[in-house]
């Protein structure tokens, strides 16, 4: 568990990655980031025991302890020569930065269009309006909007229409088999 040996290759990955904090944690939860070096302990995070048990975690939404920003966790177990888990390699993806990057990669976004992703809670993960990240869509709108999100969470893909912020929204959605999030792309009508 030589942090200095891990740090170099991790820094190279950071240059080609989405906005994120890259980190390594030992089995006791002590972790190091590229920016801070030794940064604290992750053993009490709900995803951490799952990764130590050998599971890959993709899309767990948390507030970062090192940056205090809304993030999505991607974490994989690191295995030793005997295949035992000896640590966790992870990325805390900064959701506001990811939302801006998606918007830019789409060539900007017409004001009449919206995109979002939600997890199963549902909690906003990414959004064309970064102020909507970590909001709860079931708490934001009227009964029509709540019913639309109930429909989204109950299906793999489809089309819903609801009203929010005084505009009617028609949204095409699909559930990701990778992150478990539902992604939506829609049109706003005044």
Secondary structure, DSSP 8 states (H G I E B T S, - for coil): --HHHHHHHHHHHHTTSSSEEEEEEETTSEEEETTTEEEEE-TTSTTHHHHHTT--EEEEEEE-TTT--EEEEEEEEEE-TTS-EEEEEEEEEEHHHHHHHHHHHTTS--TTEEEEEE-TT--EEEESSGGGTT--HHHHS-HHHHHHHHHHHH-SEEEEEEEETTEEEEEEEEE-TTT--EEEEEEEE-
